[in-house]
């Protein structure tokens, strides 16, 4: 087995290589020369920024002349938004300055930065930490001496340096206009994020417990307001719309649960508790008046119920400062010839997490998949047994974002041997992935090795064991056909089991209570109601004696309404019963219609010319569907319909119902495929279930 050893990381090696390169580059520099990064495009191609029209810069020579440092005593208020819509980045930056180790990691110190204006900024881009070189020249407002974008202070250059490095990665300052806080957090920490929806239905007690838990874990948090067409209500409270803010602290004051929120600009909430001091006297006793003003202009306390009224989303970055990592190497999903799982040996009880990094590699693909990370006990034959930990992840690959980072919650492993199995439930995509083990304690008591399995044996056994151990009891829909639900956190899996000797075709229609969801193999009811083009149902063939994943649902937003598992109302039907029911229904309707036709013809024969009103055709039978209507229309337009079906000579129908039914059955056979794929409403669904905790 491979043991965890203390070796030089590739990030440290990369930094050393950068330092060597810079020292070679600076050999021709004089003592007072200043570096200018000609590789960074300062201006946007579209001239989309007001600054593009004049392009005035603050030269580093002027900045250096007054005495500066990258950071000395960094605080959240040092990061302030300028004339860019990059609150998504600034809000995330405001959460990191009190994490000293993280600051040292992002902005590594060296002897030439302040001297020549050549700075290193380390960001997590495309699943790897990369050191970027930026200069110390910053855009300046045309009529003022202050910076155009992230504000500069004499002893704290770090906000402007990080902003410039991210702009360099994205292709210019104009590319910072609008973004996601999750993206900023991943750039700054390389860690996974989750998002919680906030509204009036949010359980305040649950939200408060989660905030306390996140804060004690050292997680980074931001919060955002919704985009609304009428901003009057928000303007009255001096809040921006569609705007990001940072969460800096929580506390209880006079029995009220309060959250300390930092604004990226000078728009500060003016409601209740907004004037309460952001920090206590112990923190601010050495601060000058300038610092106090900056804090008072931008930071405010807000009661937790007001948070849910005015903000609609909470972003949490699972940053764990000082944790150790054991990297197990990259693997490819899915080489059909073999499957790899990780066998680990724990010599001493350990608290840890599993981090998954997925890299699709292509920027032109859109793909959504559900991944499972299961940790099993293992026997002498390397067969996975009981599950000791399970974590699910949604893998979303979109254009220019072919990567995903996910990390589990912490768990404990006792002394022993275990098997870690990664499984992609819908393996229609090829990608590279890496599993990283993390722990707050040294990891020299862990060793690992890769095991190879044939024909997906490990993932199949792992999934079946997960269902056996964690799914709810199965419900029998018909004789031999069972439905089972597995639900954990924001994942719901529906499994069908066919214990009969024949294949069964099934379709699922779900009606979730969650707003932000993705589904695989499920037809969503609200989509069907909104868009008729989505109405054809998709049937899945459940083969005899097999277990099959009927559908999967994932909620992007973790619920803060209650602590129950994800659930929904859903309906299931089989193709075979639908065909049978529709045939019987259509036969009855057509026969009834034909009988009324006979009565109509008899009434027409008996009427006296000129002394009776015209007799209209009988109405369609109530509830007749489009298929019976279409068939009847076909009959009526057939040449000789009246003559072939009725003769005035003998006053008797010649062909009768037997011929009519035969033609109907022939038409049903000719149009069977069309009828199978149509969705007619809930009246033909064969089963309705709702599961509650």
C-alpha positions in Angstrom: 0.0 0.0 0.0 1.0 3.6 -0.5 1.6 5.5 2.7 1.1 9.2 3.2 4.5 10.8 3.2 5.7 14.4 3.7 6.8 15.4 0.2 7.1 18.7 -1.6 3.7 19.5 -3.2 3.4 20.5 -6.8 2.1 23.9 -5.6 5.3 24.6 -3.7 7.3 23.4 -6.6 5.4 25.7 -9.0 6.1 28.6 -6.7 9.8 27.9 -6.6 9.9 27.7 -10.4 8.1 31.1 -10.6 10.6 32.6 -8.2 13.5 31.3 -10.2 12.0 32.7 -13.4 11.4 36.1 -11.9 14.9 36.3 -10.5 16.3 35.6 -14.0 13.9 38.2 -15.5 14.9 40.8 -12.9 18.7 40.4 -13.6 18.5 43.3 -16.0 16.4 45.5 -13.8 17.9 48.5 -12.0 17.1 49.0 -8.3 14.3 51.5 -9.1 12.8 49.8 -12.2 9.1 48.9 -12.1 7.6 45.9 -13.8 4.8 46.4 -16.4 2.8 43.3 -17.4 2.4 43.8 -21.1 0.6 40.4 -21.3 -2.5 41.7 -19.5 -5.1 43.4 -21.6 -6.1 46.4 -19.5 -8.8 47.5 -21.9 -11.9 45.6 -23.0 -12.5 44.9 -26.6 -16.1 46.1 -26.5 -15.2 49.3 -24.7 -17.9 48.4 -22.2 -16.5 50.2 -19.2 -16.5 53.9 -18.6 -12.9 53.6 -17.7 -12.1 52.3 -21.2 -12.8 55.8 -22.7 -9.9 57.4 -20.8 -7.7 54.5 -19.5 -6.0 56.5 -16.8 -3.8 54.5 -14.5 -2.2 54.9 -11.1 1.4 54.1 -11.7 3.1 51.8 -9.1 6.0 54.3 -8.8 3.6 56.7 -7.2 2.1 54.0 -5.0 5.6 52.9 -3.9 6.7 56.4 -3.1 4.2 56.7 -0.2 5.1 53.3 1.3 2.9 50.3 0.8 2.6 46.6 1.7 0.5 43.7 0.3 -1.2 43.3 3.6 -0.4 44.3 7.2 -3.5 43.9 9.3 -6.2 42.9 6.8 -9.9 43.3 7.6 -13.1 42.8 5.6 -13.7 46.5 5.1 -10.4 46.8 3.1 -12.2 45.0 0.2 -14.5 47.6 -1.3 -16.3 47.5 -4.7 -15.5 50.2 -7.3 -17.2 50.9 -10.6 -17.6 47.3 -11.6 -20.5 44.9 -11.0 -18.2 42.5 -9.3 -19.9 42.2 -5.9 -19.8 38.4 -6.4 -16.0 38.6 -6.1 -15.7 41.4 -3.5 -18.2 39.8 -1.1 -16.2 36.6 -1.2 -12.9 38.5 -0.7 -14.4 40.2 2.4 -14.6 36.8 4.1 -10.9 35.8 3.9 -8.7 38.5 5.4 -8.9 37.1 9.0 -7.8 33.7 7.7 -4.1 34.4 7.9 -2.9 31.1 6.4 -5.2 31.5 3.4 -4.0 35.0 2.8 -0.4 33.8 2.9 -1.3 31.0 0.4 -3.1 33.3 -2.1 -0.4 36.1 -1.8 3.0 34.4 -1.2 5.6 36.8 0.1 8.9 37.4 -1.7 11.7 40.0 -1.7 11.0 41.6 -5.1 7.2 42.4 -5.1 7.2 45.7 -3.3 10.5 46.7 -4.7 9.6 46.2 -8.4 5.8 46.0 -8.4 5.8 42.4 -9.5 3.3 40.3 -7.5 2.3 36.7 -7.2 -1.4 35.8 -6.8 -2.3 32.1 -6.5 -5.8 31.1 -7.7 -7.5 27.8 -8.1 -8.3 27.6 -11.8 -9.4 24.5 -13.8 -8.9 22.1 -10.9 -5.3 23.3 -10.2 -3.6 26.0 -8.1 -1.8 28.3 -10.5 0.5 31.3 -9.7 -0.4 34.4 -11.7 1.9 37.4 -12.1 0.4 40.8 -12.0 1.9 44.3 -11.8 1.2 47.1 -9.4 -0.5 49.6 -11.9 -4.2 50.0 -11.3 -7.0 51.8 -13.2 -7.8 55.3 -11.9 -10.8 57.5 -12.0 -10.4 60.2 -14.6 -11.2 63.2 -12.4 -10.0 61.8 -9.1 -6.9 60.3 -7.7 -8.7 57.2 -6.3 -8.8 53.8 -8.0 -11.5 53.0 -10.5 -12.2 49.5 -9.3 -11.3 47.7 -6.1 -10.3 50.5 -3.6 -6.7 51.0 -2.7 -5.4 51.7 0.8 -1.8 52.6 1.5 -1.0 49.4 3.5 -3.4 47.0 2.0 -2.9 46.3 -1.7 -4.4 42.7 -1.5 -8.0 43.5 -2.7 -6.8 45.3 -5.9 -4.2 42.6 -6.5 -6.7 39.7 -6.3 -9.2 41.6 -8.4 -6.6 42.2 -11.1 -5.5 38.6 -11.1 -9.0 37.3 -11.5 -9.5 39.9 -14.3 -6.4 38.6 -16.0 -7.6 35.0 -15.8 -11.0 35.9 -17.3 -9.7 38.2 -20.0 -10.0 41.8 -18.7 -11.8 43.9 -16.1 -15.0 44.0 -18.2 -15.3 40.2 -17.6 -15.9 40.8 -13.9 -19.2 42.4 -14.6 -21.6 39.9 -13.2 -20.7 36.5 -11.8 -21.4 33.9 -9.2 -20.0 33.9 -5.6 -19.5 30.1 -5.8 -17.0 30.8 -8.7 -15.2 33.4 -6.5 -15.0 31.0 -3.5 -13.5 28.2 -5.7 -10.9 30.5 -7.1 -9.9 31.7 -3.6 -10.0 28.4 -1.7 -10.3 25.5 -4.1 -13.1 24.1 -1.9 -16.7 23.1 -2.6 -19.7 25.3 -2.0 -23.4 24.8 -1.4 -26.4 27.1 -1.7 -29.4 27.5 0.5 -32.6 29.2 -0.6 -34.1 31.7 1.8 -37.7 32.9 1.9 -40.6 33.4 4.2 -41.0 29.6 4.5 -37.5 29.2 5.9 -37.4 27.6 9.3 -35.6 30.2 11.4 -34.5 27.9 14.1 -33.0 25.5 11.6 -31.3 28.4 9.8 -29.8 29.7 13.0 -28.5 26.3 13.9 -26.9 26.0 10.5 -25.3 29.4 10.7 -23.8 28.6 14.1 -22.6 25.2 12.7 -21.0 26.9 9.6 -19.4 29.6 11.7 -17.9 27.1 14.2 -16.5 25.0 11.3 -14.7 28.1 9.9 -16.8 28.1 6.7 -17.0 31.2 4.5 -20.5 32.7 3.8 -22.1 35.2 1.6 -25.7 36.2 1.1 -27.6 37.8 -1.8 -30.7 39.8 -2.5 -33.2 38.9 -5.3 -33.5 40.7 -8.7 -36.8 42.5 -8.7 -38.4 44.8 -11.4 -39.5 47.4 -8.8 -36.6 48.4 -6.5 -38.6 51.0 -4.5 -39.0 48.8 -1.5 -35.3 47.9 -1.4 -34.2 51.5 -2.0 -36.2 52.6 1.1 -34.1 50.2 3.2 -30.9 51.2 1.3 -30.3 47.7 0.0 -29.2 46.8 -3.5 -31.1 44.2 -5.6 -29.4 41.3 -7.2 -26.5 42.1 -5.0 -24.0 40.1 -3.0 -23.1 40.7 0.7 -20.8 38.9 3.1 -21.7 37.3 6.4 -19.0 38.1 9.0 -20.5 37.0 12.3 -23.5 36.0 14.3 -24.5 36.9 17.8 -27.4 37.3 20.3 -28.2 40.7 21.6 -30.9 41.3 24.2 -32.4 37.9 23.2 -32.5 38.7 19.5 -30.6 36.5 17.0 -28.5 38.8 14.8 -26.3 38.3 11.7 -23.4 40.7 10.9 -23.6 41.6 7.2 -20.9 43.4 5.2 -21.8 45.5 2.2 -19.4 45.6 -0.7 -20.2 49.3 -1.2 -21.6 52.1 0.9 -25.2 51.0 0.7 -26.0 50.0 4.3 -29.3 48.6 5.6 -31.1 51.2 7.6 -33.6 49.0 9.5 -33.7 47.7 13.0 -30.3 47.0 14.7 -28.4 48.5 11.8 -26.7 51.1 14.1 -25.5 48.5 16.6 -21.6 48.5 16.6 -20.2 45.9 14.3 -17.3 45.0 16.6 -16.9 45.4 20.4 -14.5 47.8 22.1 -11.9 45.0 22.7 -11.5 44.8 18.9 -11.7 48.5 18.0 -9.8 50.1 20.9 -6.7 50.6 18.8 -8.5 51.7 15.6 -8.3 55.2 14.3 -11.3 57.3 13.3 -10.9 56.4 9.6 -11.3 52.7 10.3 -14.3 53.2 12.4 -16.0 55.3 9.7 -15.4 52.6 7.1 -16.9 49.9 9.3 -19.9 52.1 10.3 -20.7 53.0 6.7 -20.8 49.4 5.4 -21.4 46.9 8.2 -24.7 46.2 9.9 -26.5 43.8 12.1 -29.8 42.3 11.0 -32.3 40.1 12.8 -32.6 36.6 11.4 -36.3 37.0 10.3 -35.4 40.2 8.4 -32.6 38.2 6.7 -35.1 35.8 5.3 -37.4 38.6 4.2 -34.9 40.6 2.3 -32.4 38.0 1.1 -33.1 35.0 -1.1 -29.9 33.0 -1.1 -27.1 31.8 1.2 -23.8 30.6 -0.3 -21.5 28.5 2.0 -17.9 27.7 1.1 -16.7 24.6 3.0 -13.2 26.1 3.6 -11.2 24.1 6.2 -8.1 25.9 7.2 -5.1 23.9 8.1 -6.5 20.5 7.0 -4.1 17.9 5.6 -4.6 16.2 2.3 -3.9 12.7 0.8 -4.2 12.7 -2.9 -5.0 9.4 -4.5 -4.3 10.3 -8.2 -6.5 10.8 -11.2 -8.7 8.2 -12.7 -10.9 8.0 -15.8 -14.6 7.3 -15.8 -15.3 5.0 -17.5 -12.9 2.4 -18.9 -15.3 -0.5 -19.6 -12.5 -3.0 -19.4 -11.9 -2.3 -15.7 -13.2 -0.3 -12.7 -11.0 1.1 -9.9 -11.8 1.4 -6.3 -9.6 2.5 -3.4 -8.8 0.3 -0.5 -7.6 2.2 2.6 -6.1 1.0 5.9 -6.7 3.1 9.0 -4.3 2.5 11.8 -5.8 5.0 14.2 -9.3 6.5 14.5 -9.5 9.6 12.3 -11.9 12.4 11.5 -11.9 13.1 7.7 -13.7 14.1 4.6 -13.7 12.9 1.0 -13.2 15.5 -1.7 -14.1 14.8 -5.3 -12.6 16.8 -8.2 -14.1 16.1 -11.6 -12.7 17.4 -14.9 -14.5 16.7 -18.1 -11.8 18.4 -20.2 -14.0 19.7 -23.1 -15.5 23.2 -23.1 -18.2 22.3 -25.7 -20.2 19.8 -23.8 -23.3 20.0 -21.6 -23.8 17.1 -19.2 -25.5 16.5 -15.9 -24.8 13.4 -13.8 -25.3 12.0 -10.3 -22.3 10.7 -8.5 -22.1 8.5 -5.4 -19.1 8.1 -3.0 -19.7 5.1 -0.8 -17.3 3.8 1.9 -17.7 0.1 2.8 -16.2 -2.3 5.2 -14.4 -4.9 3.2 -13.9 -8.7 3.6 -10.8 -10.8 2.8 -12.0 -11.2 -0.8 -12.2 -7.5 -1.4 -16.0 -7.6 -1.6 -17.7 -4.4 -0.3 -20.0 -5.1 2.7 -21.9 -2.7 5.0 -21.8 1.0 4.2 -20.2 3.2 6.9 -20.5 6.5 5.0 -22.3 7.7 1.8 -22.2 11.0 -0.1 -23.9 12.1 -3.2 -22.9 14.8 -5.7 -24.4 16.4 -8.8 -21.9 16.8 -11.6 -22.8 19.6 -14.0 -20.7 20.2 -17.0 -21.6 23.2 -19.1 -19.8 25.3 -21.7 -16.5 26.7 -20.3 -17.2 25.0 -17.0 -16.1 21.4 -17.5 -15.2 20.9 -13.8 -16.7 20.2 -10.5 -15.5 20.3 -6.9 -17.5 18.5 -4.1 -16.6 17.6 -0.6 -18.4 15.5 2.0 -19.3 16.5 5.5 -16.8 15.3 8.1 -17.1 11.7 9.4 -15.1 9.3 11.6 -13.4 6.0 10.5 -12.3 3.5 13.1 -9.2 1.3 12.9 -9.6 -1.2 10.0 -9.8 -1.6 6.2 -12.3 0.0 4.0 -13.2 0.3 0.3 -14.0 3.7 -1.3 -16.2 3.3 -4.4 -17.1 6.1 -6.8 -20.1 5.5 -9.0 -21.7 7.6 -11.7 -25.4 6.5 -11.9 -25.7 7.5 -15.6 -22.3 6.8 -17.2 -23.0 8.5 -20.6 -20.0 10.7 -20.3 -16.2 10.2 -20.0 -14.3 12.3 -17.6 -11.3 12.4 -15.3 -11.7 12.5 -11.5 -9.7 12.4 -8.3 -10.6 11.5 -4.8 -8.7 13.4 -2.0 -8.8 12.4 1.6 -8.7 15.3 4.1 -8.3 15.4 7.8 -7.4 18.0 10.5 -4.8 15.6 11.9 -1.7 14.2 10.3 -2.5 11.5 7.8 0.6 9.3 8.3 -1.7 6.6 9.8 -3.4 6.1 6.5 -2.3 3.9 3.6 -4.1 3.1 0.4 -4.0 1.1 -2.8 -6.1 0.8 -6.0 -8.1 -2.4 -6.6 -9.3 -3.3 -10.1 -12.8 -4.9 -10.7 -14.3 -6.4 -13.8 -17.7 -5.5 -15.3 -18.6 -2.7 -12.9 -18.6 -5.3 -10.0 -17.6 -2.8 -7.3 -20.1 0.0 -8.3 -23.0 -2.5 -8.8 -22.4 -4.1 -5.4 -22.0 -0.8 -3.8 -25.3 0.6 -5.2 -27.2 -2.5 -4.3 -25.9 -2.4 -0.8 -26.8 1.2 -0.4 -30.4 0.5 -1.4 -30.5 -2.5 0.9 -29.2 -0.6 3.9 -30.8 2.8 3.3 -33.9 2.6 1.1 -37.4 2.6 2.4 -39.4 -0.6 2.3 -40.6 -1.4 -1.2 -44.3 -0.9 -2.2 -45.9 -3.4 -4.6 -47.6 -1.7 -7.5 -48.8 -4.9 -9.2 -48.2 -8.6 -8.7 -44.4 -8.8 -8.9 -43.7 -5.1 -9.6 -42.2 -3.1 -6.7 -41.2 0.6 -6.2 -38.6 1.6 -3.7 -37.4 5.0 -2.6 -33.9 6.0 -1.4 -33.7 9.6 0.0 -30.8 11.3 1.7 -30.2 15.0 2.0 -30.9 16.6 -1.4 -30.9 13.3 -3.4 -34.0 11.1 -4.2 -33.7 7.9 -6.2 -36.6 5.8 -7.3 -35.9 2.1 -8.0 -38.2 -0.4 -9.7 -37.9 -4.1 -9.1 -39.5 -6.5 -11.5 -40.0 -10.0 -10.0 -42.1 -11.2 -12.9 -41.0 -13.3 -15.9 -41.9 -10.5 -18.4 -40.5 -7.1 -19.2 -42.6 -4.1 -18.0 -42.5 -0.6 -19.5 -42.8 2.1 -16.9 -43.0 5.9 -16.9 -42.7 8.3 -14.0 -44.2 11.8 -13.6 -43.0 13.8 -10.5 -44.3 16.9 -8.9 -41.5 18.3 -6.6 -42.0 20.8 -3.9 -38.5 22.2 -4.4 -37.9 25.0 -6.9 -34.3 24.5 -7.9 -34.0 20.9 -9.0 -32.7 18.7 -11.7 -34.1 15.3 -12.7 -33.0 12.4 -14.8 -35.5 10.0 -16.3 -38.4 11.8 -14.6 -41.1 13.8 -16.3 -41.8 16.9 -14.2 -45.5 17.8 -13.8 -45.0 21.6 -13.7 -43.0 21.4 -17.0 -45.8 19.4 -18.6 -48.4 21.9 -17.6 -46.4 24.8 -18.9 -45.2 23.4 -22.2 -47.4 21.0 -24.2 -44.4 20.0 -26.3 -43.0 18.2 -23.3 -46.0 16.1 -22.8 -45.0 12.8 -24.4 -44.1 10.3 -21.6 -40.9 8.4 -21.7 -41.1 4.7 -20.9 -38.3 2.6 -19.5 -38.2 -1.2 -20.0 -37.8 -3.0 -16.7 -36.5 -6.5 -17.6 -37.5 -9.6 -15.6 -35.8 -10.3 -12.3 -33.9 -6.9 -12.4 -33.5 -3.8 -10.3 -33.6 -0.6 -12.3 -33.2 3.1 -11.5 -36.5 4.6 -12.5 -35.6 8.2 -11.9 -33.4 10.6 -9.9 -34.1 14.0 -8.4 -31.5 16.4 -7.0 -32.2 19.7 -5.3 -29.4 22.4 -5.9 -30.8 24.3 -2.9 -30.5 22.6 0.5 -33.8 22.9 2.3 -34.1 25.1 5.3 -37.8 24.6 5.8 -37.4 21.3 7.7 -34.9 18.6 8.4 -36.7 15.9 6.6 -35.4 14.1 3.5 -36.2 15.2 0.0 -39.6 14.0 -1.1 -42.2 14.7 -3.7 -45.6 13.7 -5.2 -45.1 11.4 -8.1 -47.2 9.1 -10.4 -46.2 5.9 -12.1 -47.9 4.1 -15.0 -47.1 1.1 -17.2 -47.3 1.2 -20.9 -49.1 -2.1 -21.1 -52.0 -1.0 -18.9 -52.3 2.3 -20.7 -52.7 0.6 -24.1 -55.3 -1.8 -22.6 -57.3 0.9 -20.9 -57.3 3.2 -23.9 -58.4 0.4 -26.3 -61.3 -0.5 -24.0 -62.3 3.2 -23.5 -62.2 4.0 -27.2 -64.2 0.9 -28.1 -66.9 1.9 -25.7 -67.0 5.5 -26.9 -67.1 4.5 -30.6 -69.8 1.9 -30.1 -71.9 4.4 -28.2 -71.4 7.0 -30.9 -72.4 4.4 -33.5 -75.6 3.6 -31.7 -76.5 7.3 -31.6 -75.8 7.4 -35.3 -78.3 4.6 -35.9 -80.9 6.5 -33.8 -80.2 9.6 -35.9 -80.7 7.9 -39.2 -84.0 6.3 -37.9 -85.2 9.7 -36.8 -84.4 11.2 -40.2 -86.3 8.5 -42.0 -89.5 9.0 -39.9 -89.6 12.8 -40.0 -92.3 14.4 -42.2 -91.0 16.8 -44.9 -91.4 20.4 -43.9 -93.2 19.9 -40.6 -90.2 19.0 -38.4 -87.1 20.8 -37.4 -83.7 19.6 -38.7 -82.2 16.9 -36.4 -78.6 17.6 -35.5 -75.9 15.0 -35.1 -75.6 13.6 -31.6 -72.9 15.2 -29.5 -69.6 13.4 -28.9 -69.8 11.2 -25.8 -68.6 13.2 -22.8 -64.9 12.7 -22.0 -64.1 11.4 -25.5 -60.4 11.8 -26.3 -58.5 12.9 -29.3 -57.9 9.3 -30.5 -61.6 8.4 -30.7 -62.4 11.7 -32.3 -59.7 11.2 -34.8 -60.9 7.7 -35.7 -64.5 8.9 -36.0 -63.5 11.7 -38.2 -61.7 9.2 -40.4 -64.9 7.1 -40.6 -67.2 10.0 -41.5 -65.0 11.2 -44.3 -64.9 7.8 -45.9 -66.7 7.7 -49.2 -70.0 5.9 -49.0 -70.1 6.0 -45.2 -73.9 6.3 -45.0 -74.5 3.8 -47.9 -72.1 1.2 -46.5 -73.3 1.4 -42.9 -77.1 1.9 -43.5 -79.5 0.9 -46.3 -82.9 2.6 -46.6 -84.2 -0.4 -48.7 -84.3 -2.9 -45.8 -84.0 -0.4 -43.0 -81.2 -2.5 -41.4 -77.5 -1.8 -40.9 -75.5 -4.0 -43.3 -72.2 -4.3 -41.4 -73.2 -3.7 -37.8 -71.0 -3.3 -34.8 -68.7 -6.2 -35.6 -67.3 -4.6 -38.7 -67.0 -1.2 -36.9 -65.0 -2.8 -34.0 -62.8 -4.6 -36.5 -61.9 -1.4 -38.3 -61.3 0.3 -35.0 -58.8 -2.4 -33.9 -57.1 -2.2 -37.2 -56.7 1.6 -36.8 -55.4 1.1 -33.3 -52.7 -1.2 -34.6 -51.7 1.2 -37.3 -51.4 4.1 -34.8 -50.2 2.2 -31.8 -46.8 3.9 -31.5 -48.4 7.4 -31.7 -50.9 6.6 -29.0 -48.4 5.1 -26.6 -46.3 8.2 -26.6 -49.1 10.6 -25.9 -49.9 12.0 -22.4 -53.5 12.6 -21.7 -53.6 13.7 -18.1 -53.7 12.1 -14.7 -56.9 10.1 -15.3 -54.9 7.3 -16.9 -52.2 7.1 -14.3 -52.1 3.7 -12.6 -50.7 4.6 -9.2 -50.1 7.7 -7.1 -47.8 7.8 -4.1 -46.6 10.3 -1.7 -43.9 9.5 0.9 -43.4 11.4 4.0 -40.8 11.1 6.7 
